[in-house]
Amino acid sequence: MKKFLCLFAVSILLVILGACTSGSKADLVVTSFTDELQEPIDRFEELHDVTVDLQIIPTENYTTTLRPALESGKGAPDVFTGEIVYLKDWIEQDYWENLSADPYNVDEWEDDYMEYVWDLGKNDAGEVRAVSWQTTPGGIYYRRSIAEEVLGTDDPYEIGEMFSTMDGLMEVGEKMKEHNYRLFPDEGSIQPFTNGQDPQPWVNENNELVMTEARLSYFDYAKELRDKQYTALAPAWSPAWYESFVGPISYNVGWDELDEVDEDADKTEVFAVALPTWGLNSVLKAEAPETSGDWGVTSGPTPYFQGGTWIGVYKDSENKDLAWEFIQMLVHDEEFLTEWVTETTGDVLSYLPVTSKISEDYSEEYLGGQNHYKFFLEEAQKIDSSTITKYDQQIGDLFGTEVGNYVEGNVTKEEALQEFYNQVKNAYPDIVVPE
């Protein structure tokens, strides 16, 4: 899903939605926030002798730029993608064609896909509006050499047993600290695991904000990580965060550029990081090729997923037949998907006829030969789509911000929680927050 690779230059926005490549009119216009569709488009153009115009809008501008076109029909594409952040909203807005109806009849495909991925593409009426070729469960990637040194094993199953509870993570954190390693880059690394063993939606059927004990425990575990110095204080996506996958980094440099950091500053090395499937290719392989073979991936206290790209046909497209041909190839063509996943992207697919074959004997050199495909498919089976709401991204971000304020010592836990409630109420006045 590689969201962060899509932050292209703002000049791309000057491409007017619906405009076509110079010289001739495109047969098909596809709009997305990512360039990952380029290779499928190249193949589709060869097979069908057509021109496809892929228009990429940076992630941060995607919804505000594309939504007006979808609502007015002016400059709207034939095919467009949606990310999980706003997927639950968009499938209810009648932007995408109903793929459950004739002539698509995609309900016949349901058994071919990972359950949570399929379910997320359906609206409240049970109509499939968008489909996806990906599944994006998460795990904890860890350095095998450090695991051997400190824990006496680098086996993913044994490490997963140590990571199976939040308290277990803290125990490993203490062992890492004793050897001058840090468990994670930063405290945010544990946020995916704070839904607990009994995950609940952020907002229930009565429009009430749901605060479980597991969510509240995020305050305490994040504070423990900070107070006991189990992290390197390298914020996600910062220069130090990326550098931590390569070797030792200066402790607590925050968002500073690495060339601005005092060379005599205290150094430490990070053991592990929580990332979804796409983190392997788009983060680790891209940023730390020199540590290839020294990584493994295992489970954390609870299953989670992050990201994912869904795709559908614009409801008022004048090229629906061709648009549907493209989507069928992208998500349901066994030959194409097998070749694509083995030779190019490395995506973990949601299309089971292909994944079941690939997972039998997959070996990832970067992960020391581990069959991560099998691992992630097992993790994906544990994801419950019924707990996912359209509020998750923004409410989760607001919550993370207030936990951070508490960890930094800016506010008390009670003050942080109250400010979180205030922020949720400001963003969503109809949501009932706890008193």
N, C-alpha and C positions, 0 to 999 in steps of 0.2 A: 504494500500500500504506500510506502515511500513518500509520505506527505511532505516531508521537509525538502525533498529533491525538487519540489514543484515551485519553489519560490523564485521564479524567473524574473528577469528585469521588468520593471514597470512598463517599459516600452511595448511589451507584448500586448498590453491592454489597448494599444492604439489600433489593434486589429479589430475591426468592427464585427460584432456578432452577425453571422450570416454572410459575411463577405467571403469571397472565394479566392483561391490562388489566382495570381495574375495570369492573364492570357486566355483562360477558359473557365467556364463555370464548372464547379465541382459537381459530381453526381451525388455525393453524399457529404454532409457536414456533420462532424463529430466534435463535441465540446467536452473538455475535461480539465481537471486541475493537475493532471500528471501526464508525463510523457510516456508512461508505460504501455500505452496503446499503439505506439508507433510501429512496432514490429508486427503486431496483428494486422494493422492497416496496410503495411507493405505487402503482406501475404494476400490480403483480401483484394488489393488492387491487381495483383498478378493473376489471381484466380478468375476475377470477374471483368478484367479489362475496363476498370472504372477509375475515376479520380476521387480520392477522399481527402477532404480538407480537415485536418486535425487542428482545432483551435484551443490553445491552452491559456487558461486564465489562472493567475496565481491563487493559491489556496485562500489567502486572506481576503481576496476580492471576489471570490467565486460566486457566492450566493447573492451579493448585492449587485453584481454585474449581470448574472444570468437570469435571476428571478424576474426582473421586468420584461425581458424578452419572452420568457415562458408564459407570462400572464397576458401579454399583449399580442403575442404571435409575431411581432415584428423583429426580424433577424434571429428567430429561434432556430436552433440546429435540428437535424433529423434524429440524432442520437446524442444523449448526454449522460454523464456519470453523476453519481451522488455519493458522498461520504457518510459514514455512520453518524457523524455529528449532527447532520440535519436530515438524514434519511427518513426517520420516523415522521417528521413534519411533511416532507415533500411527497411521500407516497399517499398522503391524505389530501393533497392539493390538486389532484387531477392534472398534473403536469405530464406524467407518463401514460402511455397507452395501457389499457387493460390486457395483459398478456394471458389471462385465464380464458378470455373470450375467443371466438373464432376470428381469424383463421389460425391463431397462435396455439391455443390449447396447451399451455405449458404445465397445467396441473398434472399432465401425464408424465412430466419429468421429475416430479417431487421426490421419488425414491432414489433418484440419481445424485442427490445433493446432501451435503451436511445440513442437519436439521435446523440449527439456529440460523445459518446463512439463508436458507430458503424462507424460513418464517419471517425474517426481518424485511424481506422484499414484498410482504403482503400488507395491504391496508386493513382497516378495521372490519371491512366487509368481506375479507378473505380473498380479495383479488390480488393476484401477483402483478405488481407494477414495475418491479426491477429485479434483476437477477445478478449473480456474482460468480466469477470463476475462482475467487479466493476464499480461504479461511484464515483467520489471523489470531489464533490463540497465542497466549504469551507464556513465557517461561523465565528462568533465571540462567543466563549464560555466565560461566565461571572459568577461571584460568586453571587448567589441569595441573600445571607445575606447582602452583601455590597450594592447591588442594592436597597434592601428594606431600608437600613439605609440612603443612600445618595439620591436616586432618588424617593423613596416612592413607588416603585413597583418592582416586580421581573418578571413581565409578559413578555415573549419573544417578543410578538407583540409590546408592548409599548416600550420596550428597543430598538427594531429594528427601530421604528419610530425615536427615538432619534439619532440612528446611521445611518440614511438614507442619510446623506451628510457628507462630510469631515468637514465642519464647525460644524455640529452637534456633531461629535466625539470630536472636540476641546472644545465645550461647556460642554460636559460630563467630559472631562479631567479636566477642571477648577473646577467643582463641586467635583470631586474626590480629587483633590489636597487640597481643603479647609478642607477636613476631613482626611488628611494625607494618602490618598490612591493614587495609580498611575494607570492611565488608562490602560497602556500596559507595558509589560516587557521592550521593547525597541522600537526605531523608525522604525525598519524594519517591525513591525507589520502592518503598513499601506500600505506597498508596494503592496499587492494584490489588493488594491482598487484604484490604480493610473492609471488604464486604462480608467477610466471615464465611463460616461453613453453611450458613443458612441465608443466602443473599436475598435482599428485598429491594424492590424498586425505590428510587429516590422519592417518587410521588405515587401514592396509592390511588385506588379507584375512587376514594372520597376527596381527592385533590389535596391530601395532607402530606406534608414533608415527613419522611420516615427517617428517624434517627435511631439506628440500632446500637446495641452495645459495642458491636464490632467496629462500627464507624466512629463512635466516640473514642474507642481505644487508639485510634490513629494519633490523637493528641499525645497520649502517653508513650506510645512506642516511638514516635518521631522525636519526642523530647529525650527519651532514653538513648536513642542513636546519637543525638547531638551531645548530651551531657557526658556520655561515656566514650565519645570520640571514635565511634564505629564507622564514620563516614569521612571522606576526604574533603567535604564541603565544596564539591565541584558541581554546580547546578547543571541540570540536564540541558544539553545543547550548547553549553558554554565551551570555549576552547579547551579548558582543563578537562571537561567531561570527555571530549573526544580523545584527548591525549592520554587519558587514564587507561585506554584500551591498548596502548602501545607499551608503556613502561612507567617508571616512577614519575610522579608529578609533585609540584610544590603544594603543601597542605594549605587549604583555605585561601585560595586566590580568587574565589568568586568568579565574576564575569570578566576579570582583567585579561587582556591579551597576554599570551605566554611570554612574548619578548619584552614585556614590561615588568615581569616578575623578577625579584631579587634572586640571583643564582644561588645565593647562600641560604635561601629559605629552607625550612624543614621539608624533607621529601618523604613521600609514602607511595605505596602501590595498592591499587584497587583490585579486589578479588573477583567481584561479580557485578552484574548489572541486570535489571529486569527489562526485557524487551519482548515484543511480539515476533511472530514469524519473520516479517519483513526486515526486522532489525539485523538479521544475519547478513543479508546481501547489502543493504543500504547503509548500515552503520559499521558493523564490524569488518566485513570484507573490504568495504570502501575506505575505511579510516585506519585500519590496523592490519594490513596484509602481512606485515612482518611477524605477527603472532599466530599465523595460520598453523593449525594443528595443535595449538595449546589451549583450545577451548572445548568445553562441553556444554550441554544444556540440560536442565532438569526442572522439576516442578517446584513451586513455592507452596505456601500454606493453603492457598485456594486457587482454583482455575480462574483465568481471566482472558479477555481478548481486547485488542486495541486496533482501531482502524478498520479498513476494508473499503472496497470500491464496488458499488452497485451500478448497473447500467440498464437503460431502457429506451424505448422509442418515444419521441415526442408525440403527444396525442394529435397534433394538427400537422404533422409532417406530410409533405406531398410525395415522399419517397419511402413509404412504410415498407414496401416489399423488399427493397434493397437494404433498408435499415435492419429489417428482421433477419435477412441473410447474414449480415455482419454479426449481429448478436449471437445467432446460432453457431457461427464458426467460433466466436470468442469463448462461449461458455459451454457448448455442447458437442463440439467436433472432437472426437476421441483422438484422431490422428494428429490434428493440429495441436491440441493441448498436450499430448505426450511429447511431441517434438519441442514445443515452447518451453515446457517446464524443465526438460532435461538438458536443453542446449542454450537456453537464454536466461530467463528470469529467476528460476529457482523458487518461484512462488509455491506455497503449499495450497493445492487446489481444493475447491469444495466439490468438484465433480468426481464422485466416488468410483465410477468405472475406471478412471485413470489412476486415482490415488491408491486404490486397492492393489493395483499392479506395481506401481512405483515403490510403495512402502515395503514390499516384500524383502527386497535386498538393497535398499538405498544406502549409500555410504558417502558421508560428507567429509572430504579431506580437511576442510578448515576446522571441523569439530573432532579431529582425531579419528576419523572413520566412523563416527557415530551415525546411526540411522535416525536422524532428527525428524524425518518425515513421519515415521511411525509414532514417535513421541508426540508430535504436535497433533496428529490425527486423534490420538487417545485423549489429549487435553481438550480438543474441540468438542468431543462427545459429551464433555461435562458441562458445557455452557448452556445456560437456560435463557432463552430469548425473552421469556415472559417478564423478566426483571428489568428489561431495557426500556427506557422511555426517551422521549424527545428532549427531556430536560438534562440528561446525564452529563453532557459535556460542560455546560455552563455551570450547573450546580456543583459538579465535581471540581471545577476550577476555582469557584468561590470558596469551597471548603478547603482546598489545598492552600489557598492564599492565607486564610485565617489560621490554619494549623502552622504555617510558616511564621506568621506574626507571633504566635505563642512560643514557638521554638526559639525565635530570635530574642525573646524576652521583652517584646514591645507591649504585650498585654497579658493579662491572666487568662487562664483557660476559660473561665466564665465569660470574660469580656470578649474573647475571640468567638465563642459560640454564639453569643448574643449578636455580635456584628455579622456573623454568618447568616443568622436568621433575618437580620435587617436587609442584608444584601439580596437574599432570596426573595424577600417580600417586594423589594424595589424592582427586581427583574421580572417577577411573576406575581402581580398583586392578587391573583385569584388563588394562589397556593396558601393553604393554612399552615402556619409554622407553629411549633410548640410555644407555649406560654413561658 
